[in-house]
Amino acid sequence: MKYSYMSGLLAIVFLISGFSQLQAQEISGTITEADTDEPLPGASVVVMGTQIGAATNIDGEYTLTVPSLQDTLVVSMVGFAQQTVPIDGREVVNIEMEATVLRMDDVVFIGYGEVRQDQVTAAVSSLSPDDLNIDPSTSTDMARTLQGQVTGLTVTTPRGGDPNQSFELRLRGVSSISAGQEPLVVVDGVPGADFNQLNPGDISSIDVLKGASGAAIYGSRGTNGVIVVETRDGEMAEALGYNVTYSSQVFTETVHRQTEMLSAEEYIQAGHDLGRTVHDYGFDTNWFDEIQRDPTFSHSHNLAVEGGSSDMTYRLSGSYTDHQGLFINTDRKQYRANLNLTQRAMGDRLLVRAQLGAGETVSTPTDDEAYRQAMNYNPTQPVYVGGDSDNDLFEDYDAWEYVNPVGVLRQRTADNKSSRYHSRVTGNFSPTQTLTFTIRSGYEVQNGLDGFYRPSYSHGQVESGTFGYASRTANRSETLTFEATGEWNQSFNEHEVNVVGGYSYQDFTYEGSWMDNTNFMSDAFDYNNMGAGTYLEEGLASLDTWKSGSELAAYFGRVRYNYDARYSLTASTRYEGSTKFGAGNKWGVFPAVSAGWTISNEDFMAGVDWLNHLRLRGGYGVTGNQDFDPYQSLVRMAPSGFFFFDGQYQQSYSPVSNPNPDLRWETKYEYNIGLHWEVVDGRVGGVIDLYNRRTEDLLHNYDVPVPPNLFSTTFANVGTMRNRGIELEFNTIPILTEDLRWNVDFGVNYRTQELVSLSDERFELEFHDAGWLGAPGVQTWTHRYGEGQDMGNFHGYVFEEIDENGQWVFAELETDDDRTIIGNGIPDWYLNFNTRVSYQNWDFRVMMRGEFGHDILNAKRLYYENPGLFPNNLLADYNSELRQEPQFSDYYLERGDWVKVDNITIGYNFPLHDVPSIHDLRVYFSGRNLFTFTASTVNDPELSFGGGLTPGVSGRWDYPTTRTFTLGVEVKL
């Protein structure tokens, strides 16, 4: 039926076209880009003063029936200067178009296809390698290159300068309570790829689908947005037969903002002032200096070779990074290699793309206990016995949880190894110019193997009286992907139609094991002789294995229609099933519809010369969320002790979850409206987006009675959340001359997140407490989320004063425990600012970011300002009036607003006209995280999102944030 309909439609078009030819004169031609001679599909060709027009096809060709060969054509396209071209009696009129200055990328990858920028109907941000945060060659982390580049996308490093950190990505704020909130990453068409696999230098383009109307084509995993990444294919080389690109960087890190503790002299004086006994060991030790390398020395190298012919191209790239951590005995070495092969055949009707990739990371992780002890430790104590580094470490075994910070890092063996491999094969076959079939398969595997050993002479083993401790962890994950799609494109007169349909299947498997043992005969084997410890024979060692899996299958379709380069309509739906849900709720439907109107192409705008482009778009979409552990809808059993039966002890099992056959998708319904505009010949432009989304059937654990239930909590769909926001982007080129170009890009967004409800007729929950502050003293929650309240609220006491006895005085409120909402840890406003200047062979770039309208809990102050912590060390500006244990209140909340000068890069491109073997040579110097402007006293006000439940907490023992300086070179042969 489908093909019969298409054939009939084409027959009608041809009949209409033939009839028109009898009435007037037909002309044709090709529209190309002046600088590249590339054809321009979708350019609008209109007879001046009439409604007669056509759009160019995929080859830039058009055919138009005109009333007279003396008429004039008006040719326009987004990103190009409009032209008025007299026909002058010609039957073939070829036209070259000049790109305007702020021309956006021609093609946007929107999932299972691509679309021209002027036909995008959803909220999408597009980036080329030149648009990334910093030169791809100056960063070894893919996620970092996105910082500050996409309005609405927050990229945070919650572990400061830890070389083994992972980045936190959030798009448009809080999206769930108990399910995942990371955007879906799609690499070369394969959904769910690992961002860590990517080498920034291999990136061809990045498109971020922010709204549900664009992300709904990915169904259950599009609810947090989608980041679509395309990597580089090889290019033909003219001179050597291949092109070579090499880049190398050396970089060093220093502490950005160090915590100031009491020096030895100040420590002794504080003890006397507080009337406390002071143990003066006669040394002046800065424990931060002892556990830190300041500065560090690291380096990275990238090599890419590409070449081929018109039928086959290849690109082979590899990278190596040796990243030295700020803490002693912490580092990361990373190796990555990727091969992209592209083969064309059958007159370009068949295209096969094969990709292979491998990577390995060898790391020594840090131990946060070292930072904790560096803050606690008496500054008059020495690092080594007698102060001599040839002697044993100085330890005070009489104090509780008191360990030499240097020993925490030096007296251990910690080796983590992980490897990643991926293969992707994509085949495209086009039996006709309008029809393409695609088959895509992918396989990705990740393996991890971690080993840890604490020797017999370490503090923990001496204190416990045991001889060595070892542990070993192994894990493996596999993802299998298969997708098949069909795509039909047709252009006739001013109409363009694109239809995509397909099937997707993914299989996920996770497995691993963990073991430990204690009391070894010798330290010589580290963790490599796990069976030798006596705890195994005594039944005190631990052993655990696990395995889980899930599957996703989906059918999807999308139709795009464009009329006369003015009106665009997109509609899609995805019918998807997941094995994670209850028996009757495994399948869900995720529809979307969006439309765009290019107002600037209307006839009534013809006289508005100052306006180059104005496009209004709007959309609505439904997405889901199934990012949680499998088997939550089933009764799960776990070991729960032993019982004596038939003369021996037997293992017993008990339930750890209740069955829930009603478990289903979290579902998000989102509206989005946006406006694109360009003026002054394209040198000034911007985007405005407003969105409103409502997430229903929120997943959450609810307390239930036992019996009749088997377990005390049930994982269920109950709550509702509302998110609203506005995103503004502004781009301009204030100066543009032959030698000088200055770009300024600015983005700001505002968002709110409200938890509408947490209850229904079966499960009732008014609020839930989250976060925790431990001993000494406090031991309480920090946040509360409840019905009708904003997400991210701090919940505590309202401070009034410290009385004459050094006791806390808090406000008496009309609540059960005098606690109330005292602040909020989620920013209201986010700022991105980028400016780039290129003058002749020099280039200069500055990137700034900021967050505003939120509060920060300074946990260091809460504990280390309190003299009750003495004889542990205190902050240099501790509160000498206090005589009561720490309490959580708004006294320790600080205004969280901050602005960072996040990156400054200056580079020079050497002129190499007389060196034919070298195409480009660039040297640059870059500084990252250079300056922070904030009223807060925390080390770094850029904090973890905390899942949206516990944001805004600056921890007691955070890994220090670093300032990085990079010197790099890039050569292209």
Secondary structure in CASP SS format (residue, H / E / C, confidence):
PFRMAT SS
TARGET T0000
AUTHOR 0000-0000-0000
METHOD secondary structure of the structure
MODEL  1
M C 1.00
K H 1.00
Y H 1.00
S H 1.00
Y H 1.00
M H 1.00
S H 1.00
G H 1.00
L H 1.00
L H 1.00
A H 1.00
I H 1.00
V H 1.00
F H 1.00
L H 1.00
I H 1.00
S H 1.00
G H 1.00
F H 1.00
S H 1.00
Q H 1.00
L C 1.00
Q C 1.00
A C 1.00
Q E 1.00
E E 1.00
I E 1.00
S E 1.00
G E 1.00
T E 1.00
I E 1.00
T E 1.00
E E 1.00
A C 1.00
D C 1.00
T C 1.00
D C 1.00
E C 1.00
P E 1.00
L C 1.00
P C 1.00
G C 1.00
A C 1.00
S E 1.00
V E 1.00
V E 1.00
V E 1.00
M C 1.00
G C 1.00
T C 1.00
Q C 1.00
I C 1.00
G E 1.00
A E 1.00
A E 1.00
T C 1.00
N C 1.00
I C 1.00
D C 1.00
G C 1.00
E E 1.00
Y E 1.00
T E 1.00
L E 1.00
T E 1.00
V E 1.00
P C 1.00
S C 1.00
L C 1.00
Q C 1.00
D C 1.00
T E 1.00
L E 1.00
V E 1.00
V E 1.00
S E 1.00
M E 1.00
V C 1.00
G C 1.00
F E 1.00
A E 1.00
Q E 1.00
Q E 1.00
T E 1.00
V E 1.00
P E 1.00
I C 1.00
D C 1.00
G C 1.00
R C 1.00
E C 1.00
V E 1.00
V C 1.00
N C 1.00
I E 1.00
E E 1.00
M E 1.00
E C 1.00
A E 1.00
T C 1.00
V C 1.00
L C 1.00
R C 1.00
M C 1.00
D C 1.00
D C 1.00
V E 1.00
V E 1.00
F E 1.00
I C 1.00
G C 1.00
Y C 1.00
G C 1.00
E E 1.00
V E 1.00
R E 1.00
Q H 1.00
D H 1.00
Q H 1.00
V C 1.00
T C 1.00
A C 1.00
A C 1.00
V E 1.00
S E 1.00
S E 1.00
L E 1.00
S C 1.00
P H 1.00
D H 1.00
D H 1.00
L C 1.00
N C 1.00
I C 1.00
D C 1.00
P H 1.00
S H 1.00
T H 1.00
S C 1.00
T C 1.00
D C 1.00
M C 1.00
A H 1.00
R H 1.00
T H 1.00
L H 1.00
Q C 1.00
G C 1.00
Q C 1.00
V C 1.00
T C 1.00
G C 1.00
L E 1.00
T E 1.00
V E 1.00
T E 1.00
T C 1.00
P C 1.00
R C 1.00
G C 1.00
G C 1.00
D C 1.00
P C 1.00
N C 1.00
Q C 1.00
S C 1.00
F C 1.00
E E 1.00
L E 1.00
R E 1.00
L E 1.00
R C 1.00
G C 1.00
V C 1.00
S C 1.00
S C 1.00
I C 1.00
S C 1.00
A C 1.00
G C 1.00
Q C 1.00
E C 1.00
P C 1.00
L E 1.00
V E 1.00
V E 1.00
V E 1.00
D C 1.00
G C 1.00
V E 1.00
P E 1.00
G C 1.00
A C 1.00
D C 1.00
F H 1.00
N H 1.00
Q H 1.00
L C 1.00
N C 1.00
P H 1.00
G H 1.00
D H 1.00
I E 1.00
S E 1.00
S E 1.00
I E 1.00
D E 1.00
V E 1.00
L E 1.00
K C 1.00
G C 1.00
A H 1.00
S H 1.00
G H 1.00
A H 1.00
A H 1.00
I H 1.00
Y H 1.00
G H 1.00
S H 1.00
R H 1.00
G C 1.00
T C 1.00
N C 1.00
G C 1.00
V E 1.00
I E 1.00
V E 1.00
V E 1.00
E E 1.00
T E 1.00
R C 1.00
D C 1.00
G C 1.00
E C 1.00
M C 1.00
A C 1.00
E C 1.00
A C 1.00
L C 1.00
G C 1.00
Y E 1.00
N E 1.00
V E 1.00
T E 1.00
Y E 1.00
S E 1.00
S E 1.00
Q E 1.00
V E 1.00
F E 1.00
T E 1.00
E E 1.00
T E 1.00
V E 1.00
H C 1.00
R C 1.00
Q C 1.00
T C 1.00
E C 1.00
M E 1.00
L C 1.00
S C 1.00
A H 1.00
E H 1.00
E H 1.00
Y H 1.00
I H 1.00
Q H 1.00
A H 1.00
G H 1.00
H H 1.00
D H 1.00
L H 1.00
G C 1.00
R C 1.00
T C 1.00
V C 1.00
H C 1.00
D C 1.00
Y C 1.00
G C 1.00
F C 1.00
D C 1.00
T C 1.00
N C 1.00
W H 1.00
F H 1.00
D H 1.00
E H 1.00
I H 1.00
Q E 1.00
R C 1.00
D C 1.00
P C 1.00
T C 1.00
F C 1.00
S E 1.00
H E 1.00
S E 1.00
H E 1.00
N E 1.00
L E 1.00
A E 1.00
V E 1.00
E E 1.00
G E 1.00
G E 1.00
S C 1.00
S C 1.00
D C 1.00
M E 1.00
T E 1.00
Y E 1.00
R E 1.00
L E 1.00
S E 1.00
G E 1.00
S E 1.00
Y E 1.00
T E 1.00
D E 1.00
H E 1.00
Q E 1.00
G C 1.00
L C 1.00
F E 1.00
I C 1.00
N C 1.00
T C 1.00
D E 1.00
R E 1.00
K E 1.00
Q E 1.00
Y E 1.00
R E 1.00
A E 1.00
N E 1.00
L E 1.00
N E 1.00
L E 1.00
T E 1.00
Q E 1.00
R E 1.00
A E 1.00
M C 1.00
G C 1.00
D C 1.00
R C 1.00
L E 1.00
L E 1.00
V E 1.00
R E 1.00
A E 1.00
Q E 1.00
L E 1.00
G E 1.00
A E 1.00
G E 1.00
E E 1.00
T E 1.00
V E 1.00
S E 1.00
T E 1.00
P C 1.00
T C 1.00
D C 1.00
D H 1.00
E H 1.00
A H 1.00
Y H 1.00
R H 1.00
Q H 1.00
A H 1.00
M H 1.00
N H 1.00
Y C 1.00
N C 1.00
P C 1.00
T C 1.00
Q C 1.00
P C 1.00
V C 1.00
Y E 1.00
V H 1.00
G H 1.00
G H 1.00
D C 1.00
S C 1.00
D C 1.00
N C 1.00
D C 1.00
L E 1.00
F C 1.00
E C 1.00
D C 1.00
Y C 1.00
D C 1.00
A C 1.00
W C 1.00
E C 1.00
Y C 1.00
V C 1.00
N C 1.00
P H 1.00
V H 1.00
G H 1.00
V H 1.00
L H 1.00
R H 1.00
Q C 1.00
R C 1.00
T E 1.00
A E 1.00
D E 1.00
N E 1.00
K E 1.00
S E 1.00
S E 1.00
R E 1.00
Y E 1.00
H E 1.00
S E 1.00
R E 1.00
V E 1.00
T E 1.00
G E 1.00
N E 1.00
F E 1.00
S C 1.00
P C 1.00
T C 1.00
Q C 1.00
T C 1.00
L E 1.00
T E 1.00
F E 1.00
T E 1.00
I E 1.00
R E 1.00
S E 1.00
G E 1.00
Y E 1.00
E E 1.00
V E 1.00
Q E 1.00
N E 1.00
G E 1.00
L E 1.00
D E 1.00
G E 1.00
F E 1.00
Y E 1.00
R E 1.00
P C 1.00
S C 1.00
Y C 1.00
S C 1.00
H H 1.00
G H 1.00
Q H 1.00
V H 1.00
E H 1.00
S H 1.00
G C 1.00
T C 1.00
F C 1.00
G C 1.00
Y E 1.00
A E 1.00
S E 1.00
R E 1.00
T E 1.00
A E 1.00
N E 1.00
R E 1.00
S E 1.00
E E 1.00
T E 1.00
L E 1.00
T E 1.00
F E 1.00
E E 1.00
A E 1.00
T E 1.00
G E 1.00
E E 1.00
W E 1.00
N E 1.00
Q E 1.00
S E 1.00
F E 1.00
N C 1.00
E C 1.00
H E 1.00
E E 1.00
V E 1.00
N E 1.00
V E 1.00
V E 1.00
G E 1.00
G E 1.00
Y E 1.00
S E 1.00
Y E 1.00
Q E 1.00
D E 1.00
F E 1.00
T E 1.00
Y E 1.00
E E 1.00
G E 1.00
S E 1.00
W E 1.00
M E 1.00
D E 1.00
N E 1.00
T E 1.00
N C 1.00
F C 1.00
M C 1.00
S C 1.00
D C 1.00
A C 1.00
F C 1.00
D C 1.00
Y C 1.00
N C 1.00
N C 1.00
M H 1.00
G H 1.00
A H 1.00
G C 1.00
T H 1.00
Y H 1.00
L H 1.00
E H 1.00
E C 1.00
G C 1.00
L C 1.00
A C 1.00
S E 1.00
L E 1.00
D E 1.00
T E 1.00
W E 1.00
K E 1.00
S E 1.00
G E 1.00
S E 1.00
E E 1.00
L E 1.00
A E 1.00
A E 1.00
Y E 1.00
F E 1.00
G E 1.00
R E 1.00
V E 1.00
R E 1.00
Y E 1.00
N E 1.00
Y E 1.00
D C 1.00
A C 1.00
R C 1.00
Y E 1.00
S E 1.00
L E 1.00
T E 1.00
A E 1.00
S E 1.00
T E 1.00
R E 1.00
Y E 1.00
E E 1.00
G E 1.00
S E 1.00
T C 1.00
K C 1.00
F C 1.00
G C 1.00
A C 1.00
G C 1.00
N C 1.00
K C 1.00
W E 1.00
G E 1.00
V E 1.00
F E 1.00
P E 1.00
A E 1.00
V E 1.00
S E 1.00
A E 1.00
G E 1.00
W E 1.00
T E 1.00
I H 1.00
S H 1.00
N H 1.00
E C 1.00
D H 1.00
F H 1.00
M H 1.00
A C 1.00
G C 1.00
V C 1.00
D C 1.00
W C 1.00
L E 1.00
N E 1.00
H E 1.00
L E 1.00
R E 1.00
L E 1.00
R E 1.00
G E 1.00
G E 1.00
Y E 1.00
G E 1.00
V E 1.00
T E 1.00
G E 1.00
N E 1.00
Q C 1.00
D C 1.00
F C 1.00
D C 1.00
P C 1.00
Y C 1.00
Q C 1.00
S C 1.00
L C 1.00
V C 1.00
R C 1.00
M E 1.00
A E 1.00
P E 1.00
S E 1.00
G E 1.00
F E 1.00
F E 1.00
F E 1.00
F E 1.00
D C 1.00
G C 1.00
Q E 1.00
Y E 1.00
Q E 1.00
Q E 1.00
S E 1.00
Y E 1.00
S E 1.00
P E 1.00
V C 1.00
S C 1.00
N C 1.00
P C 1.00
N C 1.00
P C 1.00
D C 1.00
L C 1.00
R C 1.00
W C 1.00
E E 1.00
T E 1.00
K E 1.00
Y E 1.00
E E 1.00
Y E 1.00
N E 1.00
I E 1.00
G E 1.00
L E 1.00
H E 1.00
W E 1.00
E E 1.00
V E 1.00
V C 1.00
D C 1.00
G C 1.00
R C 1.00
V E 1.00
G E 1.00
G E 1.00
V E 1.00
I E 1.00
D E 1.00
L E 1.00
Y E 1.00
N E 1.00
R E 1.00
R E 1.00
T E 1.00
E E 1.00
D E 1.00
L E 1.00
L E 1.00
H E 1.00
N E 1.00
Y E 1.00
D E 1.00
V C 1.00
P C 1.00
V C 1.00
P C 1.00
P C 1.00
N C 1.00
L C 1.00
F C 1.00
S C 1.00
T E 1.00
T E 1.00
F E 1.00
A E 1.00
N E 1.00
V E 1.00
G E 1.00
T E 1.00
M E 1.00
R E 1.00
N E 1.00
R E 1.00
G E 1.00
I E 1.00
E E 1.00
L E 1.00
E E 1.00
F E 1.00
N E 1.00
T E 1.00
I E 1.00
P E 1.00
I E 1.00
L E 1.00
T C 1.00
E C 1.00
D C 1.00
L E 1.00
R E 1.00
W E 1.00
N E 1.00
V E 1.00
D E 1.00
F E 1.00
G E 1.00
V E 1.00
N E 1.00
Y E 1.00
R E 1.00
T E 1.00
Q E 1.00
E E 1.00
L E 1.00
V E 1.00
S E 1.00
L C 1.00
S C 1.00
D C 1.00
E C 1.00
R C 1.00
F C 1.00
E C 1.00
L C 1.00
E C 1.00
F E 1.00
H E 1.00
D E 1.00
A E 1.00
G C 1.00
W C 1.00
L E 1.00
G C 1.00
A C 1.00
P C 1.00
G C 1.00
V C 1.00
Q C 1.00
T E 1.00
W C 1.00
T C 1.00
H E 1.00
R E 1.00
Y E 1.00
G E 1.00
E C 1.00
G C 1.00
Q E 1.00
D E 1.00
M C 1.00
G C 1.00
N E 1.00
F E 1.00
H E 1.00
G E 1.00
Y E 1.00
V C 1.00
F E 1.00
E E 1.00
E E 1.00
I E 1.00
D C 1.00
E C 1.00
N C 1.00
G C 1.00
Q C 1.00
W E 1.00
V E 1.00
F E 1.00
A C 1.00
E C 1.00
L C 1.00
E C 1.00
T C 1.00
D C 1.00
D C 1.00
D C 1.00
R C 1.00
T E 1.00
I E 1.00
I E 1.00
G E 1.00
N E 1.00
G C 1.00
I C 1.00
P C 1.00
D C 1.00
W E 1.00
Y E 1.00
L E 1.00
N E 1.00
F E 1.00
N E 1.00
T E 1.00
R E 1.00
V E 1.00
S E 1.00
Y E 1.00
Q C 1.00
N C 1.00
W E 1.00
D E 1.00
F E 1.00
R E 1.00
V E 1.00
M E 1.00
M E 1.00
R E 1.00
G E 1.00
E E 1.00
F E 1.00
G C 1.00
H C 1.00
D E 1.00
I E 1.00
L E 1.00
N E 1.00
A H 1.00
K H 1.00
R H 1.00
L H 1.00
Y H 1.00
Y H 1.00
E C 1.00
N C 1.00
P H 1.00
G H 1.00
L H 1.00
F C 1.00
P C 1.00
N C 1.00
N C 1.00
L C 1.00
L E 1.00
A C 1.00
D C 1.00
Y C 1.00
N C 1.00
S C 1.00
E C 1.00
L C 1.00
R C 1.00
Q C 1.00
E C 1.00
P C 1.00
Q C 1.00
F C 1.00
S E 1.00
D H 1.00
Y H 1.00
Y H 1.00
L E 1.00
E E 1.00
R E 1.00
G C 1.00
D C 1.00
W E 1.00
V E 1.00
K E 1.00
V E 1.00
D E 1.00
N E 1.00
I E 1.00
T E 1.00
I E 1.00
G E 1.00
Y E 1.00
N E 1.00
F C 1.00
P C 1.00
L C 1.00
H C 1.00
D C 1.00
V C 1.00
P C 1.00
S C 1.00
I C 1.00
H C 1.00
D E 1.00
L E 1.00
R E 1.00
V E 1.00
Y E 1.00
F E 1.00
S E 1.00
G E 1.00
R E 1.00
N E 1.00
L E 1.00
F E 1.00
T E 1.00
F E 1.00
T E 1.00
A C 1.00
S C 1.00
T C 1.00
V C 1.00
N C 1.00
D C 1.00
P C 1.00
E C 1.00
L C 1.00
S C 1.00
F C 1.00
G H 1.00
G H 1.00
G H 1.00
L C 1.00
T C 1.00
P C 1.00
G C 1.00
V E 1.00
S E 1.00
G C 1.00
R C 1.00
W C 1.00
D C 1.00
Y C 1.00
P C 1.00
T C 1.00
T E 1.00
R E 1.00
T E 1.00
F E 1.00
T E 1.00
L E 1.00
G E 1.00
V E 1.00
E E 1.00
V E 1.00
K E 1.00
L C 1.00
END
